[in-house]
Amino acid sequence: MAVVGAFVGFLWLIGVQIVWPFLPPGATLMGVAPDPPAPRWDWSSLRHGETLRAVDAWYTAHVGMRNRWVRLDNQINYSVFSEIAYRGVGTEIVAGPHDWLFERVYLRDSVQPADQSEAELSAFTRQIRSVQDKLGRRGIPFLYVVAPNKAEVYPEEAPAAYFNGRRPDDVITAYERARPLLEAAGVDFYDGPELYDQWKREGRPYLFARSGTHWSYDSAVRVLQAVRENLNPRMRRPIPELTVLSRRLGPPQRSDRDLLNVVNLLRERRYEGRLPDPILKHQTAIASEDLPRILWVHDSFGYTLIDLLYAANAVQPSESLFYFKTCYRLPGGLPTGIDVQKIEWNSFLEPYDAVVMVWTDIGFMHKGLGFFETLDRDLH
């Protein structure tokens, strides 16, 4: 009887928590969760069960101490079954045997052979060179930074079953086919996949965090050094020297733990791993007006470079075109309200010292989501 009474009391406590949240709800959940639809109380909805399903969805989204229940459910799935729950929205994450986390899309695309013809790839690389030349005639250097794919850098840490019987080393992707074409066309590009492969063969650690999907902050500093060396001889206002003050070894920070954040476990510490967190010197020798203003066109890999540069006070406030869809103010990442599709490019580009595109190798097949086509068409 006491057990039944305790159980009923527990259910009552959860119910009270919904309308009067007097207990701490637990750590905020990360990721994407769509709001449940409001129940409809008309006869048709009641008769077909839509109302009850909506009520159940509402209760699930508002149940008392929901954050703790979700994290507990995720923890059991991960600790007992080595699985990460995917509920149909947001990022699908896969766990490797040593707590390495991967986005499912990168595992899939790392073994996706290129289906573009040689003519298509050649035409695209010529278009990139055309945009580079048009920017160059305005005194604006262009650099195409190709970011590596974690699944190709560390395939041994991913579950082999997700490669569908293939190995990333045995598959030639669209970017790998285009690499010699980019070189032949004279495109200024940073070959992240090739360099990360080389660094790994040399035994350099910490290229990616176990808990993140992007290049680590530690390895991104090396990328920035190369970007600076490439752009400075061609820019009106160069990027100042980037000095690393420390590389404290500790838990992953910021985007180095972005995948672990959205797994939403009760106990995350044991899955974090340790890696260096580089601290760049905040330079004050060069005045703000003498720093370069860079336009960034990028996917999520670009934010790591952008964060490091602004932490070092190495560039002016500027804009970024995220996935060539949304224009954000830098630093801070606030939307500017500028409609990217309505930009008048000949005037928009005037204040910039350089244009840098940062795009993951698996995104090469998407052709910059229209950036090159638009500028090649609109620039005089």
N, C-alpha and C positions, 0 to 999 in steps of 0.2 A: 504493500500500500504506500509505503514511504517513497518507493522508487517511482510509482505512478504519480504521486503528488509532486515529487521533484521535477518529473518530466513535464507535467502540466504547468508547473510554476515557471519552468524554463521557457516554454512556448509563450506563456503570458508575458514574460519579461521581454522576449523578442518582439512581440506585438506592441508593447508599450514603447519600445525603442524606436519603432517606426514613426510614431506621432510625437514622441517626447524623447529625443536622443540624449539621454542623460549619461550614457556610457561613452567613452572615447570610441570613435568609429574605426580606429586603426589607420595605418598609413594610407595615403591617397593612392588609388589605383592609377597606373599609367596606361597609355594607349588609347584606343578608340572604342567607344561603346555607344551605339545609336540609342536615342531615347525611345522607350516603348510607346506604341500608339495609344492614344486615349481610348478607353473602352466606349463602345457605342451601345446604347441601351434600347435600340429599336427592336421590334419583334423579329425581323429577318435576321439580325445579328445574333439575337438570343437563340433562335431556332437552329441556326447553322453552327453554333458553338464559337462564333467569333468573339462574342463578348467575354466568355469565360477564358478563352485563350489570351485576350488582351489583359484581363484582370490578373491572370497568372503571370504574364510578362511584366506587368506593373509591379506586382508584389516581389518578383524576383529582383527587379531593379531597385526596390526601396526597402527590402527586408532589413530589419535591425542588424547592425554590425556587419553589413554586407561586405565591406572591404576585407574583414577578417575571414569571412566564409569563402570568398573568392580566392584569397591567398592560401587558405588551408586546402581547398580543393586542388589548386595548382601545385601546391607542395606535395600532396599525396601522389598526384599523377607523375610528377617529376622524380621524386625520391623512390617510389615503389615501382613504377612502370617505365621510368626513363622517357616519359612523353611530355610534350608541352601542348596544352589544350589550345586548339584553334576553333574559334566560334564563328567563323565565316566572314569576319570583318577585320580590317587592320592587317598587320604584318604576320605572316605565317613563319614561325620560328622552328628550327630543327636543332636538336641537341646531339653533339657527338659524344663518344664514350668517355672523354676526359673533360666534360663540361665545357666544350667549345660550342658556341652558339652561332648559327648561320641563318640567314634569310633563305627561305625555300627558293625564291626566284633566282638567287645567285647559283645555287646548286643546279637548278634546271638549266639555266642559260650557259653555264660553264661547259656543258656537254651538248650544247645545241649547235650543230654545224651551220655554217653560213649558207643561206639559200639565195643570196644576191649573186647576180651574174658578174663576171669580170667587168663588163661594160658599165653596169650600174655602179660598182665600186669605183671605177676609174672616173666616171662622170662626177661622182660625189667628191672625190679628192680634188678634182680640178675646180670644183665650186668652192671648196675651202680655200684653195690657193687664190682664187679670184677675189674672195672677201678679204683675205690677208693683204693682197696687193692694193685693194681699194682703201683699206684702212691705212696702209703704209703711205699712200700718197697724201694722206691727211696728217702724217707725222704721228700716227697712232700704231704702235707695234701690237701684233696679235700673237698670242701663245695658246696652243691647244694642249691642255694638261689631261692626259689619259690616266685615269685612276685604276688601280688594280682591283681584282676580284678576290675576296678572301677565300672563296672556295677553290680558286686556282692556285693561290699561294700556299694554302694549307689543306690540300685535298685529303691528306692522311688523317686529319682530325674530324672529317665529316663521315656520317654513316654511308658506307659504300652503296647501300640499297637505293639511295636517292639519286645516284648517278645513272640509274637505269642500265646497268651493265657496261657503261662506258667509263673511261678515265679522262679527266680534263686534258692531260698531256697528249692524248691520242686524237683529240678533236680540234679541228682548225675553225676558230670562230670568225665572225665577220671582221673584227678588228685585226686579228692575226693575218687574215688575207689582205687587209688594206694597208698594213704596216709598210711593206715595200712600195706601195703606190704613193703613200704619203711622203716617203723619202724621195721618191723619183719626182714628185710634183714640187718639191722644195717647201713643203709645209713646215712651219716651226712648231714642233710638238714635243712634249715631254712623255717619254715612253715608260709610264709607271709600271705596267705589267712586266716588261723586260727587266727593269732595274730591280723590282722587288724579287723577281725570280733569282737574279744575280746575288742580291743581298742575302737571300735565304741560303743559297748554295755556299756563300762565304761564311755562313754561321751567324749572321747578325740576328739577334733576338728582338722580340717585341715589335714586329712589323705590324701586327694587328693584336688587339686585345682579345682574349677569349670571350669576353662579355660584350663586345661591340661589333658592328658591321662595317665600320669605316677604318681607313688606315689610322694607326694609332697616332696620338699627338707626338709621341717620340719620333716616329719615322716621318711624320709630316713636316717636322722641322727640316729634315734633309731635303724634302721636296721643295720647301720654300727657299732654301739656299740655292737650289738649282734654278728656280723661277727667277730669283733675284739676279743671278749671274746671266741668265738669258736676256732679261728685259732691260737691265740697267744701261748697257751700252746703247740702247735704242730709244730710251725715254728722255723727255725733256727734264723731268725731275726724278732722280733715281731713288730707289728704296734704300734707306740707310742700313748700315751693317746690323745683322741680327745676331745678338750675343746671348748665348744660353748661360744663365747664372747658376742653375742647378738642375739636376735630373733626379729628384727625390723618388725612391722606390716605394710604392705604396699601392693602396686600392685604386682601381680605375676611376677616372674622373670624367665628367661631362659626356661627350659622345663615345668615350672608351667603354662605357657601360650601357649604351642605349638599348641593346637587345635584352640584357638582364633586367633593365628597368621595366620593360613591358611584359616580361614573363610573370611578374607580380607574385613572387614567392614570399612565404612567411619569414624564412631565414635565408638571406642572400649572401652573407659574408663568406661562407665556405666556397661559393661558386665564383667569386670575383676574380681571383688571380691577382698577381702583383705585377706592376710594370712601372717604368719611369714616367713621371709627370714633369715635362720640361717647363721651366720658368724662364721666359725671355726678358731681357733687360728692357725696361720702359725708357726709350731714348728721349732725351730732351734737348740734344745739341742742335737739331734741325727744327726750325719753326714749322708750324702746321701748314702755312701757305707754300712752303718749299717742299712739302711731301707730295708724292704722286697721288693722283686720283685715278683709281682703277675701276672699270666696269666689269663686273663678274657675271658670267652666264654659266649656270652650274646646276648640278644635281646636289644631293645631300653631302657628297664628299667635299664640296667646296667650302662648307661651313667650317671644317677643321682648319683649313688654311686661313680663312678670313678671321676666325677667332684669334689665331696666333698673331697675325699681323696687327690687329687692333690692340691686342694686349701689349705689343711692343711699341705702340704709337708710331708705326712705320708707314702709315698711309693716311690720306685725308678721308673724311666722311664721304661716302659715295653711295652707289646703288648696286643692287644685285637683281638679276633676272632669273628667278628660281624656276627651273624647268622651262624657261622661256615662256612662262605663263603669268607670273606675278612679280611685280616690281617692289622690292623692299629697300628701305633706307638702312644704310650701314654707318656705324654699328647700331645694334639694337634690334634689327630685323622687323621694323614696323612697316606695314603696307603704305606705299606712297599714294595709292589711288590712281596711279598712271595706268592707262590701258595699253598693255604691251603691243596689242595689234594696231593701235592708232598712233604709235610713235613716229614722229617725223625725223628719220635717222640722220639726215645731213646736219641738222641743228643740234639734235640730242647728243651727238658724239663729240661736239666741239670742246667741252671742258675736260675730256678724259686724256690721260697720259698713256693708257694701254687698255686693251680688251683681253681678258683672260677667260677662256672657257675651260671648266673643269667637268669632265664627264667620265663616268665609269666605262670600262671597256665593253661590258655587255650592252651598254646603251648605244654603241656605235651604229647599230643597225637602224636606229631611229633618226639618224641624220640630224642631230641637234634640235629635234622637234621644230624645225622650220626656221631656226636662226640663220643658217647659211643661205637658205633659199630667199628669205626676206631681205637680208642685207645685200645679197648679190643683185636682187631686183631693184632695190630702192636707192642704193648709193650711186651717186653720179660717177 
